[in-house]
Amino acid sequence: MTDFVDTLRDQFALRFQDHTKIVIRAVSSNTAVCYLPELVDTDMLNKFILAPLLQVKWIPNSEDLMRILTVGEVKSSESLNEAIPLMMKGWAYVATPDIGVVANVANLPKRQIGAPENETTILGPMLAFSESIETSTALLRSSIPDPSLRNEELHFGNKRHTLIRLMFMSDRVEENCVNVVRQRIERLQNNDVTGSAELLHMIQDNDGSIFPQMLLTERVDLASHSLLEGKIIILVDGSQLAIIGPTEFTDFFLSTEDRYMGWGIGTFLRCLRVLALFISVYLTPAYVAALTFHYEIIPSSLLVSLIESRSKVPFPPLFETLILEITMELLREAGARLPTKVGQTMGIVGGIVIGQAAVQAGFTSNILIMLVALAALGSFATPNYFMSSTLRLVRYPMVILAGFWGSIGIVFMSLLVVIHLIRQTSLGQPYFYAIHPKDQSNTLSQDILMPEPMGLTSTGHSIRKFIKSFRLSSLWTGDVDN
C-alpha cells in the first residue's frame, strides 16, 4: 500500500510542485482516492465513493469501479493527465495500478440565482444567469422544456480549460451559423479567456469594427426569446453573461420589456429609442454646423438668444462642444468607477457645479450645456451598453467634421457609417438587415467562416480591417476582408 500511495504522491508533486494540497486516501493496497478538499462535497465523497470502496474485497477493474460508485457522473481515465483537469473542477480520482476513474463530487463556490442588476425591467421574469454554467443551462432548460433544444459542449484553453455550451433550437436555427461558431471556437484551442465578453470579441465577424455584432445578456427571458427566434446562445463557465447571435443592428435598441406591453406602448417606446439615437448622434454636430456655417437655418428669435449666450465664450463652437463633451465623459467615467452611492452623488453634484461654473467663467453657453445633456440622455436610452458606448464614440468624428465642413461633413460621416454597417455581418448573416437583404444562396465565404480572432491579431490589423469595411465595392456581398 505504501509503495502505491508514495508513487501517486510523487506524480502529483511532480506536476504541482507541492504547492497544491491534494488528499490521497488509500482504501486498499491497490486503490486510492485523490481529490482537492476545498472543491469537493465531503458528504458525497464519504457516502458514494469511500464507503462503497471500503467494502470491496477484490481488485476492481474499470467496469467494477463505474458500477460500485453511485455518483451521477463517472468517467474512466486512462492517465493522470486526463484526471487532473477534472480534479481541478471538483472531481475525485479513484486510482488503481492499471486504470482510474473520475467521479463528480464537486461543490464549487457559486452564488444563488438573483435578479438582473444591469438589465432591469418592471415587467417580466426577474431571473439572471449565474457564473455556474450548470445553473445557467438549467435555467434555459426549465424555460424551454422542449427536446429540440440542443446543448453542445466545447472546451478550449491551455490553462483554464474553459467549458462552453452552445444552445439552440435544432428545428429553428440555421445550421450554417452553428458551424461558424464551432469552427471559430476550435481555432481558440490555445487561447485562455476569462469570460463571455472576451470570447465575443474573438469570435465576431469583424474584430476591427467599433459596433457590437453580438449581444451580451444576463437575462434568462431574453435568451429564451432569442432561442425561439432561431438564435444561438453561448454560455461560458465562470461568466454570468450569455452571448446571443446572430444579431441585427435593430436588436440593440429593443428591450425585453417591450414584449410584455401592448403593441401601442411597445411601438411608442421603440420609436422613442430611435429618436434618442438621432438625438445622441446628430444634436451637438448640428449645433456646431449651424453656428459655424449655417446661421440662416436658425430662427431669428432663437438666434438672438444664442448670440447673447455665446457673447462671453472665447472659443469657436467646435472647441466649445468638444470641451463640454469630454467633460461629460469624464463625469460619467468617474461616476462609474466610484462606489454606487458616491458615484450617484458625484454625477449629480459634479454636473451641476461644473456646468454652472463653466457658464459663469465663459467657457461655454447655457444652450450647449442643455444640448450636450440631451445627447447624453439619448445615448443612455439605448438598452445595450456596448451600443450606447459606440454611439458616443461616433459623435466625436461627427462633431469634428461638422466643425470643418458643416452639414456636408455630417452627411459624409453618416454615409461612411451606413456603408460600414451594410458591409458587416453577424455569424455570416446581414447585420444591417433593414437595408441589406439576406443572401439567398445561403453560402458563406471562407473569411466569414474563419475570421482572424481578436486575440491573435495586432491593433494595426484591426484598424486596417475597420478602414477596409468602408470600401464602396461589393457593398451587397457582406464579405469582410482580412
Disulfide bonds with the S-S distance in Angstrom:
none
